[in-house]
Amino acid sequence: VDVLAHIGNNHGVSAAQVALAWLLGRPAVSSLVIGGRTEAQFKDNIAAASLVLTSNERARLDAVSRPPVLYPYWHQQFTAKDRFGPADLVLDREDI
């Protein structure tokens, strides 16, 4: 949330707009379901469609939102990386 707020402050928009703009720019996302209790919240959400994030901002958001690697894969990353084949190394990629 801190990264969302920081990027939002740089653009003069809310963290919610940054989150929605980031999601809209994801490769597999074609639409979003938004919700709000007030007209102002809906307007804020809709404004996210016009927010353009830099590649650096997108990379920061990707990094902080990447889920942790589950056991046993995290253990293998640290203890057996030198014995992995190409199929195993896919788990260590930054772009997934």
Backbone as ProteinMPNN parsed JSONL, in Angstrom:
{"seq_chain_A": "VDVLAHIGNNHGVSAAQVALAWLLGRPAVSSLVIGGRTEAQFKDNIAAASLVLTSNERARLDAVSRPPVLYPYWHQQFTAKDRFGPADLVLDREDI", "coords_chain_A": {"N_chain_A": [[0.831, -1.186, 0.0], [2.025, 1.177, 0.671], [3.706, 1.717, -1.504], [1.821, 2.1, -3.521], [0.575, 4.436, -2.541], [2.74, 6.213, -2.59], [3.38, 6.366, -5.344], [0.929, 7.335, -6.215], [0.925, 9.864, -4.946], [2.985, 11.073, -6.39], [1.752, 11.366, -8.85], [-0.423, 12.822, -8.196], [-2.829, 11.599, -7.573], [-5.181, 9.187, -6.202], [-4.336, 6.267, -4.204], [-5.976, 4.177, -4.869], [-6.614, 4.713, -7.545], [-4.117, 4.301, -8.712], [-3.735, 1.559, -8.205], [-5.846, 0.446, -9.699], [-5.195, 1.366, -12.284], [-2.768, 0.054, -12.634], [-3.64, -2.612, -12.609], [-5.277, -2.596, -14.911], [-3.345, -2.417, -16.855], [-2.127, -4.867, -16.863], [-1.133, -7.87, -18.555], [-3.06, -10.01, -18.833], [-5.469, -8.959, -18.058], [-8.587, -7.776, -18.913], [-10.751, -6.301, -18.149], [-12.196, -4.543, -15.343], [-13.93, -4.86, -12.25], [-15.447, -2.423, -10.537], [-16.15, -0.673, -7.484], [-17.97, 1.353, -5.218], [-18.975, 3.491, -2.503], [-19.797, 6.042, -2.699], [-20.496, 8.768, -4.971], [-18.179, 10.182, -5.518], [-16.192, 8.271, -5.046], [-16.702, 6.474, -7.129], [-16.155, 8.13, -9.346], [-13.458, 8.588, -8.9], [-12.453, 5.986, -9.22], [-13.098, 5.497, -11.929], [-11.52, 7.396, -13.169], [-9.069, 6.219, -13.168], [-8.678, 4.898, -15.539], [-7.504, 6.671, -17.274], [-5.013, 7.128, -16.284], [-1.569, 6.941, -16.71], [1.004, 4.823, -16.113], [4.517, 4.683, -15.502], [7.1, 2.528, -16.856], [8.915, 1.9, -14.873], [7.418, 2.391, -12.543], [5.444, 0.442, -12.853], [7.049, -1.834, -12.685], [7.931, -1.645, -10.031], [5.491, -1.994, -8.687], [4.836, -4.559, -9.575], [6.894, -6.0, -8.357], [6.434, -5.674, -5.555], [4.01, -6.901, -5.293], [4.254, -9.505, -5.99], [3.593, -12.827, -5.209], [4.927, -14.829, -2.522], [7.263, -17.499, -3.104], [6.252, -20.811, -2.721], [6.854, -23.473, -0.333], [7.985, -26.585, -1.512], [9.57, -25.077, -3.131], [10.821, -22.594, -2.545], [12.803, -23.451, -0.841], [14.322, -25.059, -2.501], [15.26, -23.134, -4.262], [17.219, -21.848, -2.78], [18.945, -23.849, -1.898], [19.514, -25.794, -3.823], [19.999, -24.699, -6.28], [22.106, -24.82, -8.12], [21.869, -27.321, -9.189], [19.658, -27.402, -10.756], [17.646, -27.947, -13.684], [16.681, -26.521, -16.901], [13.831, -26.51, -16.884], [13.234, -26.433, -14.176], [14.272, -23.989, -13.4], [12.466, -22.098, -14.188], [10.88, -21.306, -12.101], [12.334, -19.404, -10.806], [12.256, -17.112, -12.23], [11.851, -13.607, -12.835], [9.73, -12.464, -14.164], [7.325, -13.783, -13.853]], "CA_chain_A": [[0.0, 0.0, 0.0], [2.917, 2.333, 0.71], [4.17, 1.996, -2.864], [0.667, 2.684, -4.216], [0.401, 5.809, -2.062], [3.872, 7.013, -3.063], [3.179, 6.601, -6.776], [-0.228, 8.218, -6.308], [1.353, 11.222, -4.595], [3.766, 11.597, -7.515], [0.831, 11.695, -9.942], [-1.519, 13.638, -7.68], [-4.056, 10.796, -7.607], [-5.324, 8.287, -5.054], [-3.739, 4.93, -4.287], [-6.946, 3.327, -5.57], [-6.432, 4.929, -8.984], [-2.868, 3.643, -9.109], [-3.98, 0.113, -8.199], [-6.704, 0.103, -10.834], [-4.432, 1.597, -13.515], [-1.796, -1.034, -12.736], [-4.368, -3.82, -13.007], [-5.705, -2.46, -16.305], [-2.189, -2.597, -17.72], [-1.613, -6.235, -16.786], [-1.381, -8.55, -19.829], [-4.225, -10.894, -18.881], [-6.658, -8.279, -17.539], [-9.31, -7.051, -19.958], [-11.735, -5.411, -17.53], [-12.21, -4.532, -13.881], [-15.191, -4.585, -11.57], [-15.175, -1.408, -9.525], [-17.244, -0.463, -6.546], [-17.796, 2.479, -4.317], [-20.18, 3.853, -1.755], [-20.188, 7.415, -3.023], [-20.242, 9.197, -6.348], [-16.767, 10.573, -5.597], [-15.388, 7.053, -5.166], [-16.872, 5.964, -8.49], [-15.42, 9.017, -10.25], [-12.043, 8.317, -8.67], [-12.156, 4.695, -9.85], [-13.182, 5.625, -13.387], [-10.382, 8.206, -13.612], [-7.889, 5.351, -13.287], [-8.53, 4.479, -16.936], [-6.672, 7.634, -17.999], [-3.711, 7.239, -15.623], [-0.5, 6.205, -17.388], [2.122, 4.527, -15.218], [5.783, 4.434, -16.187], [7.552, 1.135, -16.751], [9.547, 1.769, -13.562], [6.336, 2.278, -11.555], [4.848, -0.887, -13.032], [8.003, -2.821, -12.162], [7.88, -1.57, -8.564], [4.235, -2.612, -8.252], [4.973, -6.003, -9.819], [7.805, -6.577, -7.361], [5.847, -5.729, -4.209], [2.785, -7.698, -5.28], [4.556, -10.894, -6.345], [3.427, -13.712, -4.045], [6.14, -15.583, -2.197], [7.365, -18.859, -3.629], [5.861, -21.758, -1.681], [7.683, -24.648, -0.056], [9.428, -26.731, -1.345], [10.284, -24.353, -4.178], [11.736, -21.594, -1.985], [13.944, -24.182, -0.288], [15.141, -25.476, -3.637], [15.927, -21.955, -4.82], [18.374, -21.473, -1.973], [19.851, -24.949, -1.566], [19.838, -26.696, -4.927], [19.917, -23.944, -7.528], [23.154, -25.251, -9.044], [21.511, -28.627, -9.75], [18.408, -27.288, -11.507], [17.619, -27.93, -15.129], [15.924, -25.381, -17.428], [12.425, -26.542, -16.463], [13.177, -26.047, -12.77], [14.657, -22.59, -13.242], [11.341, -21.22, -14.5], [10.358, -20.798, -10.834], [13.185, -18.318, -10.329], [12.126, -15.98, -13.152], [11.276, -12.39, -12.266], [8.587, -11.987, -14.94], [6.112, -14.586, -13.654]], "C_chain_A": [[0.877, 1.251, 0.0], [3.401, 2.715, -0.687], [3.04, 2.608, -3.684], [0.49, 4.147, -3.834], [1.517, 6.707, -2.581], [3.716, 7.356, -4.547], [1.991, 7.536, -6.983], [0.121, 9.656, -5.984], [2.149, 11.859, -5.725], [2.881, 12.038, -8.676], [-0.3, 12.619, -9.493], [-2.858, 12.928, -7.731], [-4.076, 9.884, -6.385], [-4.601, 6.962, -5.292], [-4.676, 3.978, -5.028], [-6.814, 3.481, -7.081], [-5.176, 4.228, -9.487], [-3.077, 2.133, -9.194], [-4.81, -0.307, -9.406], [-5.974, 0.292, -12.16], [-3.405, 0.486, -13.727], [-2.487, -2.319, -13.193], [-4.801, -3.76, -14.466], [-4.556, -2.684, -17.281], [-1.593, -3.986, -17.688], [-1.998, -6.987, -18.06], [-2.68, -9.353, -19.888], [-5.517, -10.231, -18.42], [-7.315, -7.488, -18.664], [-10.337, -6.09, -19.389], [-11.638, -5.533, -16.016], [-13.629, -4.323, -13.39], [-14.861, -3.602, -10.463], [-16.381, -1.267, -8.615], [-16.941, 0.713, -5.651], [-19.098, 2.758, -3.591], [-20.683, 5.238, -2.124], [-19.888, 7.707, -4.486], [-18.768, 9.565, -6.526], [-15.861, 9.351, -5.746], [-15.502, 6.456, -6.563], [-16.097, 6.815, -9.493], [-13.917, 8.787, -10.125], [-11.633, 7.013, -9.35], [-12.132, 4.798, -11.37], [-12.004, 6.418, -13.936], [-9.114, 7.375, -13.771], [-7.644, 4.924, -14.73], [-7.632, 5.427, -17.723], [-5.286, 7.813, -17.371], [-2.692, 6.361, -16.344], [0.671, 6.057, -16.42], [3.384, 4.272, -16.039], [6.17, 2.967, -16.036], [8.237, 0.89, -15.405], [8.487, 1.612, -12.465], [5.67, 0.914, -11.64], [5.755, -1.977, -12.457], [8.001, -2.82, -10.635], [6.623, -2.252, -8.035], [4.26, -4.126, -8.468], [5.804, -6.657, -8.725], [7.153, -6.701, -5.986], [4.591, -6.588, -4.151], [3.024, -9.165, -5.621], [4.402, -11.778, -5.114], [4.719, -14.472, -3.763], [6.095, -16.98, -2.809], [7.095, -19.821, -2.475], [6.889, -22.873, -1.506], [7.183, -25.797, -0.913], [10.247, -25.873, -2.308], [11.233, -23.297, -3.624], [12.983, -22.269, -1.42], [14.889, -24.607, -1.407], [15.89, -24.296, -4.248], [17.215, -21.64, -4.078], [19.374, -22.603, -1.752], [20.28, -25.795, -2.755], [19.837, -25.998, -6.279], [20.938, -24.42, -8.561], [22.848, -26.596, -9.696], [20.25, -28.582, -10.601], [18.646, -27.388, -13.01], [16.78, -26.744, -15.599], [14.464, -25.355, -16.971], [12.271, -26.11, -15.011], [13.431, -24.558, -12.583], [13.53, -21.622, -13.578], [10.76, -20.618, -13.225], [11.141, -19.607, -10.316], [13.097, -17.079, -11.22], [11.442, -14.812, -12.472], [9.975, -11.984, -12.957], [7.338, -12.842, -14.787], [5.441, -14.197, -12.368]], "O_chain_A": [[0.518, 2.265, -0.598], [3.495, 3.898, -1.014], [3.272, 3.535, -4.459], [0.28, 4.998, -4.698], [1.261, 7.846, -2.972], [3.901, 8.505, -4.948], [2.04, 8.428, -7.83], [-0.333, 10.573, -6.667], [2.006, 13.053, -5.99], [3.221, 12.973, -9.4], [-1.047, 13.137, -10.322], [-3.899, 13.56, -7.908], [-3.106, 9.819, -5.63], [-4.299, 6.592, -6.426], [-4.221, 3.077, -5.732], [-6.893, 2.497, -7.817], [-5.178, 3.633, -10.565], [-2.641, 1.501, -10.156], [-4.505, -1.306, -10.057], [-6.116, -0.531, -13.064], [-3.194, 0.031, -14.851], [-1.978, -3.029, -14.061], [-4.705, -4.756, -15.183], [-4.781, -3.099, -18.417], [-0.641, -4.262, -18.417], [-3.084, -6.763, -18.595], [-3.337, -9.362, -20.929], [-6.562, -10.881, -18.394], [-6.682, -6.638, -19.29], [-10.754, -5.157, -20.074], [-11.076, -6.49, -15.483], [-14.434, -3.674, -14.058], [-14.087, -3.911, -9.558], [-17.488, -1.692, -8.948], [-15.782, 1.018, -5.37], [-20.172, 2.324, -4.007], [-21.846, 5.571, -1.893], [-19.132, 6.991, -5.143], [-18.18, 9.289, -7.572], [-14.878, 9.39, -6.485], [-14.511, 5.985, -7.121], [-15.45, 6.277, -10.392], [-13.194, 8.79, -11.122], [-10.581, 6.947, -9.985], [-11.244, 4.246, -12.021], [-11.537, 6.149, -15.043], [-8.181, 7.801, -14.451], [-6.51, 4.618, -15.098], [-7.056, 5.029, -18.736], [-4.472, 8.579, -17.888], [-2.931, 5.173, -16.559], [1.249, 7.046, -15.968], [3.321, 3.714, -17.134], [5.629, 2.256, -15.189], [8.148, -0.209, -14.858], [8.646, 0.791, -11.563], [5.369, 0.3, -10.616], [5.284, -2.921, -11.824], [8.064, -3.882, -10.015], [6.677, -2.996, -7.056], [3.761, -4.883, -7.636], [5.463, -7.73, -8.228], [7.304, -7.726, -5.322], [4.153, -6.964, -3.064], [2.103, -9.977, -5.55], [5.016, -11.509, -4.081], [5.509, -14.723, -4.673], [5.026, -17.558, -3.002], [7.643, -19.663, -1.385], [7.677, -23.169, -2.404], [5.966, -25.95, -1.016], [11.476, -25.933, -2.303], [12.327, -23.11, -4.157], [14.085, -21.727, -1.508], [16.109, -24.521, -1.268], [17.026, -24.443, -4.699], [18.195, -21.21, -4.687], [20.538, -22.341, -1.448], [21.319, -26.452, -2.694], [19.688, -26.649, -7.314], [20.65, -24.419, -9.757], [23.509, -26.971, -10.664], [19.816, -29.612, -11.116], [19.684, -26.979, -13.53], [16.22, -26.028, -14.769], [13.922, -24.284, -16.699], [11.273, -25.482, -14.657], [12.854, -23.938, -11.689], [13.635, -20.433, -13.276], [10.2, -19.522, -13.266], [10.646, -18.871, -9.462], [13.798, -16.096, -10.979], [10.56, -15.0, -11.634], [9.193, -11.226, -12.383], [6.374, -12.644, -15.526], [4.402, -14.758, -12.019]]}, "name": "protein", "num_of_chains": 1, "seq": "VDVLAHIGNNHGVSAAQVALAWLLGRPAVSSLVIGGRTEAQFKDNIAAASLVLTSNERARLDAVSRPPVLYPYWHQQFTAKDRFGPADLVLDREDI"}
